[in-house]
C-alpha cells in the first residue's frame, strides 16, 4: 500500500466518516503492456476517499506515521537480508543519519558515498526506506540516509536545512566527485532545494543523483496531475492537502525554494537520472525537470515505466523495478567513471 494511503488509513475515524474508497483498474490492453506482477499490484491497490470538509489532525498524521513505519519494518528487514546490508545509526551536524553499508562494496566504488533523502509526503517514512536500501544493495555503495524532522512537528524549510547541514559535513569527509544523491517523491523536493541552496553557498556539488518520482513541483500543476488522478496510488487532492496543511503551513507552493522546478539551474548541477511511470501523478514533474536540466546542458536521463505508479520501483520484485534499478545504476556508474 502506498505511503499516502497508509497515513490516512491509520486515521480510523476519518475512514469511518468517509465511508468509501477508490480502487485502481486495468483494461485488458493496459494489462497486456505490463508484467503480471505489476498488474497484480495495481489491481489490488485502493485508497480511501476523504472529503475536504473532514478534518485531519496533527495527531492523526503522527499516528499514521507510526503505523506506516511499523508496516515497512519487515519489508526493510527483507531488503537488508536480501542485499546483505549493515546499518548503523549516527549523528552528523546534530541530525540523525543511518549509515547503510553493503557487505561487499562494488569494485571501484569503495570510495563512493551516497546521500539519501527519503520520501513520505513530508510527514512520514524514515532513513531506512526502500530506495536507500535498494541502491546500497544494487549499486554496492555506502549510503548516508538522513532522518530529518518531519511535518507536522517540523515545517518547511526544516528538512531542507537539516539536509544541508549534513551535506556540508559529508562533502568535507568525501571527495564530492565521488558522491551521489538518492531521493524519492517528497525527498526529491528536499534534495533539489538543498542542492540549489548548497550551490548558492558555493559548496561543491556531488557528481550525480537518482530521483525517484521527484516532487519537483508541489503546486499541483502539470498534465499528469489531472490525467493520472484516479489512476495512481493516491489522489491529487489528498497529497496537496497534506503538503499544504502540514508541511508548508501557508507558504506559497509556487515559490522556487518550495517547488524547485521553478528555480534556476546552473550547468554545473549534478548529473541526474529521473524515474517515473505513466500512471505517476508526478510524471509531469519528472518530464519538466528533465527538460529544464537538458536546457542548461546538465547530463540527464529520463526513465519512464509503462504502467508505473508513483514510486513503482518500491515493488522490488517486479520486472519493471528490476529493470529500472539496473538502468539507474548504469547511469550512476557511468558518471562515477
C-alpha positions as CSV (number, residue, x, y, z in Angstrom):
1,X,0.0,0.0,0.0
2,X,1.3,3.5,-0.9
3,X,2.6,5.8,1.8
4,X,-0.1,8.5,1.4
5,X,-2.8,5.8,1.6
6,X,-1.3,4.4,4.8
7,X,-1.1,7.7,6.6
8,X,-4.8,8.3,6.1
9,X,-5.8,4.7,6.6
10,X,-4.2,5.0,10.1
11,X,-6.7,7.8,10.8
12,X,-9.5,5.4,11.5
13,X,-12.1,8.0,12.4
14,X,-11.6,9.7,9.1
15,X,-12.0,6.5,7.2
16,X,-15.2,5.7,9.1
17,X,-16.6,9.1,8.2
18,X,-15.5,8.9,4.6
19,X,-17.2,5.6,4.1
20,X,-16.0,4.9,0.5
21,X,-12.8,4.1,-1.4
22,X,-11.4,4.1,-4.9
23,X,-9.9,1.0,-6.5
24,X,-7.5,1.1,-9.4
25,X,-8.5,-0.7,-12.6
26,X,-6.8,-2.0,-15.7
27,X,-8.3,-2.7,-19.2
28,X,-7.1,-5.9,-21.0
29,X,-5.0,-3.7,-23.2
30,X,-3.3,-2.0,-20.3
31,X,-2.7,-5.2,-18.5
32,X,-1.1,-6.7,-21.7
33,X,1.5,-4.0,-21.7
34,X,2.9,-4.6,-18.2
35,X,4.2,-7.5,-16.2
36,X,1.8,-9.8,-14.3
37,X,3.5,-8.7,-11.1
38,X,2.9,-5.0,-11.8
39,X,-0.7,-5.7,-12.9
40,X,-1.4,-7.6,-9.7
41,X,-0.1,-4.7,-7.6
42,X,-2.3,-2.2,-9.5
43,X,-5.4,-4.3,-9.3
44,X,-5.1,-4.8,-5.5
45,X,-4.5,-1.1,-4.8
46,X,-7.2,1.1,-3.4
47,X,-7.3,4.3,-1.3
48,X,-9.9,6.0,0.9
49,X,-11.8,9.0,-0.4
50,X,-11.5,11.7,2.2
51,X,-13.9,14.7,1.6
52,X,-12.2,18.0,2.1
53,X,-14.7,19.0,4.8
54,X,-13.5,16.2,7.1
55,X,-10.6,17.4,9.2
56,X,-7.3,15.6,9.5
57,X,-5.4,16.4,12.7
58,X,-1.7,16.6,13.5
59,X,-2.1,13.6,15.8
60,X,-3.8,11.5,13.1
61,X,-0.8,12.2,10.9
62,X,1.7,11.3,13.6
63,X,-0.3,8.1,14.4
64,X,-0.4,7.3,10.7
65,X,3.4,7.7,10.5
66,X,3.9,5.3,13.3
67,X,1.7,2.7,11.7
68,X,3.3,3.2,8.3
69,X,6.8,2.9,9.6
70,X,5.8,-0.3,11.5
71,X,4.4,-1.8,8.4
72,X,7.6,-1.0,6.5
73,X,9.9,-2.6,9.1
74,X,9.5,-6.2,7.9
75,X,9.9,-5.2,4.2
76,X,13.1,-3.2,5.1
77,X,14.4,-6.2,7.1
78,X,13.8,-8.4,4.0
79,X,15.8,-5.9,1.8
80,X,18.6,-5.8,4.4
81,X,18.8,-9.6,4.3
82,X,18.4,-9.8,0.5
83,X,21.4,-7.4,-0.1
84,X,23.4,-8.4,3.0
85,X,23.5,-4.8,4.3
86,X,24.7,-3.5,7.6
87,X,23.1,-0.4,9.3
88,X,24.4,1.9,11.9
89,X,22.8,5.0,13.4
90,X,24.9,8.1,13.9
91,X,24.6,11.8,14.1
92,X,26.1,14.3,11.7
93,X,25.8,18.1,12.3
94,X,23.3,17.3,15.0
95,X,21.0,15.4,12.6
96,X,20.3,11.6,12.9
97,X,21.7,9.7,10.0
98,X,21.5,6.0,9.1
99,X,24.7,4.6,7.5
100,X,23.9,1.7,5.2
101,X,26.9,-0.4,4.1
102,X,26.8,-3.5,1.8
103,X,28.8,-6.5,2.9
104,X,30.5,-6.5,-0.4
105,X,31.2,-3.0,-1.7
106,X,31.4,-2.9,-5.5
107,X,34.8,-2.9,-7.0
108,X,35.9,0.5,-8.0
109,X,33.3,2.2,-5.8
110,X,34.9,1.7,-2.5
111,X,35.4,5.4,-2.0
112,X,31.9,6.4,-3.1
113,X,29.4,7.8,-0.6
114,X,25.7,8.3,-1.3
115,X,23.4,10.7,0.5
116,X,19.7,9.7,0.7
117,X,16.7,11.8,1.4
118,X,13.6,9.6,1.9
119,X,10.0,10.4,0.8
120,X,6.7,10.1,2.5
121,X,4.7,13.2,1.7
122,X,6.8,15.3,4.1
123,X,5.0,13.6,7.0
124,X,6.3,10.0,7.3
125,X,8.9,7.5,6.3
126,X,12.4,7.1,7.8
127,X,16.0,6.8,6.9
128,X,15.8,3.0,6.3
129,X,13.4,3.5,3.3
130,X,13.4,1.1,0.5
131,X,15.1,3.4,-2.0
132,X,18.2,3.8,0.2
133,X,18.4,0.1,0.8
134,X,17.9,-0.8,-2.8
135,X,20.6,1.5,-4.1
136,X,23.0,0.4,-1.4
137,X,22.4,-3.2,-2.5
138,X,22.2,-3.0,-6.2
139,X,24.9,-0.4,-6.8
140,X,27.1,-1.6,-3.9
141,X,27.9,1.7,-2.2
142,X,27.7,3.1,1.3
143,X,24.6,5.3,1.8
144,X,24.2,8.1,4.4
145,X,20.5,8.3,4.8
146,X,19.2,11.5,6.6
147,X,16.5,11.0,9.3
148,X,15.2,14.6,9.0
149,X,12.4,16.0,11.2
150,X,9.1,15.8,9.5
151,X,5.8,17.7,9.5
152,X,3.6,18.4,11.3
153,X,6.2,18.8,14.0
154,X,8.7,20.5,11.7
155,X,7.5,22.7,8.9
156,X,9.2,24.0,5.7
157,X,12.2,24.6,5.5
158,X,13.5,22.5,8.4
159,X,14.1,19.3,6.4
160,X,16.0,21.2,3.7
161,X,18.2,23.0,6.3
162,X,18.9,19.8,8.2
163,X,19.8,18.0,5.0
164,X,22.1,20.9,4.0
165,X,23.8,20.7,7.4
166,X,24.6,17.0,6.8
167,X,25.6,17.7,3.2
168,X,28.2,20.3,4.3
169,X,29.8,17.8,6.6
170,X,29.8,14.9,4.0
171,X,31.4,17.0,1.2
172,X,34.4,17.6,3.5
173,X,34.7,13.9,4.5
174,X,34.5,12.6,1.0
175,X,35.5,13.8,-2.4
176,X,32.4,15.4,-3.9
177,X,33.2,14.0,-7.3
178,X,32.8,10.5,-5.7
179,X,29.5,11.3,-4.1
180,X,25.9,10.6,-5.4
181,X,22.4,11.5,-4.3
182,X,19.3,9.4,-3.9
183,X,15.8,10.8,-3.3
184,X,12.2,9.7,-3.6
185,X,8.9,11.7,-4.0
186,X,8.9,14.5,-1.4
187,X,12.5,13.7,-0.7
188,X,13.1,14.9,-4.3
189,X,11.8,18.3,-3.4
190,X,14.1,18.4,-0.4
191,X,17.1,17.1,-2.4
192,X,16.7,19.6,-5.3
193,X,16.1,22.6,-3.0
194,X,19.0,21.6,-0.8
195,X,21.4,21.2,-3.7
196,X,20.4,24.6,-5.2
197,X,20.9,26.2,-1.8
198,X,24.3,24.5,-1.4
199,X,25.3,25.8,-4.8
200,X,24.4,29.3,-3.9
201,X,26.5,29.0,-0.8
202,X,29.4,27.9,-3.1
203,X,29.6,24.4,-1.8
204,X,31.0,21.7,-4.1
205,X,28.4,19.6,-5.9
206,X,28.1,15.9,-5.8
207,X,28.8,14.0,-9.1
208,X,25.3,12.6,-9.8
209,X,21.9,11.7,-8.4
210,X,18.9,9.5,-9.0
211,X,15.5,11.0,-8.3
212,X,12.6,8.5,-8.0
213,X,9.2,10.1,-8.8
214,X,10.5,13.5,-7.6
215,X,8.1,16.1,-6.3
216,X,9.8,19.0,-8.1
217,X,6.5,21.0,-8.3
218,X,4.1,20.8,-5.3
219,X,1.6,23.3,-6.7
220,X,-0.4,20.5,-8.4
221,X,0.4,21.9,-11.8
222,X,1.1,19.6,-14.8
223,X,-0.8,17.4,-17.2
224,X,-0.2,14.2,-15.2
225,X,-1.7,15.7,-12.0
226,X,-5.0,15.8,-13.9
227,X,-4.7,12.8,-16.3
228,X,-3.4,10.4,-13.6
229,X,-5.7,11.4,-10.7
230,X,-7.6,8.3,-10.0
231,X,-5.1,6.1,-11.9
232,X,-2.2,6.4,-9.4
233,X,-1.8,5.0,-5.9
234,X,-3.0,8.2,-4.2
235,X,-5.4,11.1,-5.1
236,X,-4.1,14.5,-6.0
237,X,-6.4,16.4,-3.6
238,X,-5.2,14.4,-0.6
239,X,-1.5,14.7,-1.5
240,X,-1.8,18.5,-2.0
241,X,-3.8,18.9,1.2
242,X,-1.2,17.1,3.3
243,X,1.6,19.2,1.8
244,X,-0.2,22.5,2.2
245,X,-1.7,21.9,5.6
246,X,1.1,20.1,7.4
247,X,4.4,21.0,5.6
248,X,4.0,24.4,4.0
249,X,1.8,26.0,6.7
250,X,0.6,28.8,4.5
251,X,3.8,29.3,2.4
252,X,3.1,29.7,-1.3
253,X,4.0,26.5,-3.1
254,X,4.9,28.4,-6.3
255,X,8.0,29.9,-4.6
256,X,11.1,28.4,-6.3
257,X,12.6,27.4,-2.9
258,X,9.4,25.3,-2.3
259,X,8.9,23.9,-5.8
260,X,12.4,23.6,-7.2
261,X,11.1,23.1,-10.7
262,X,10.7,26.9,-10.9
263,X,14.2,27.7,-9.7
264,X,17.2,28.4,-11.9
265,X,19.6,25.6,-12.6
266,X,23.3,26.1,-13.4
267,X,25.1,23.9,-15.9
268,X,27.2,22.6,-13.0
269,X,24.2,20.9,-11.4
270,X,24.8,17.2,-10.7
271,X,24.1,14.7,-13.5
272,X,20.6,13.4,-12.9
273,X,18.7,10.2,-13.8
274,X,14.9,10.8,-13.2
275,X,12.5,7.9,-12.7
276,X,8.7,8.0,-13.2
277,X,5.9,6.0,-14.7
278,X,2.9,6.5,-17.0
279,X,0.5,6.4,-14.1
280,X,2.5,8.6,-11.7
281,X,0.8,11.7,-10.5
282,X,4.2,13.4,-10.7
283,X,5.1,12.2,-14.2
284,X,4.9,15.8,-15.4
285,X,7.2,16.9,-12.6
286,X,9.8,14.4,-13.9
287,X,9.3,15.3,-17.6
288,X,9.5,19.1,-17.0
289,X,12.5,18.7,-14.7
290,X,14.3,16.6,-17.3
291,X,13.8,19.2,-20.0
292,X,14.8,22.0,-17.6
293,X,18.1,20.3,-16.9
294,X,18.6,19.5,-20.6
295,X,18.2,23.2,-21.4
296,X,21.3,24.1,-19.4
297,X,23.3,21.1,-20.6
298,X,23.1,19.1,-17.4
299,X,23.7,15.4,-18.1
300,X,20.4,13.8,-17.6
301,X,18.3,10.7,-18.4
302,X,14.6,10.1,-18.0
303,X,13.4,6.6,-17.3
304,X,9.6,6.1,-17.7
305,X,8.0,2.8,-16.9
306,X,4.9,1.7,-18.7
307,X,2.1,1.4,-16.2
308,X,4.4,2.6,-13.5
309,X,2.6,4.2,-10.5
310,X,4.2,6.7,-8.1
311,X,7.2,5.1,-6.5
312,X,6.6,1.9,-8.5
313,X,10.3,0.9,-8.0
314,X,9.4,0.1,-4.4
315,X,7.8,-3.1,-5.7
316,X,11.3,-4.5,-6.0
317,X,10.3,-8.0,-7.2
318,X,8.6,-6.7,-10.3
319,X,10.4,-6.8,-13.7
320,X,9.8,-3.0,-14.0
321,X,11.5,-2.2,-10.8
322,X,14.4,-4.5,-11.5
323,X,15.0,-3.0,-15.0
324,X,14.7,0.5,-13.6
325,X,17.3,-0.1,-10.8
326,X,19.7,-1.6,-13.4
327,X,19.3,1.4,-15.7
328,X,19.7,3.9,-12.8
329,X,22.8,2.0,-11.5
330,X,24.3,2.0,-15.0
331,X,23.8,5.8,-15.3
332,X,25.4,6.4,-11.9
333,X,28.3,4.1,-12.6
334,X,29.0,5.9,-15.9
335,X,29.1,9.3,-14.1
336,X,31.5,7.9,-11.5
337,X,34.0,6.6,-14.0
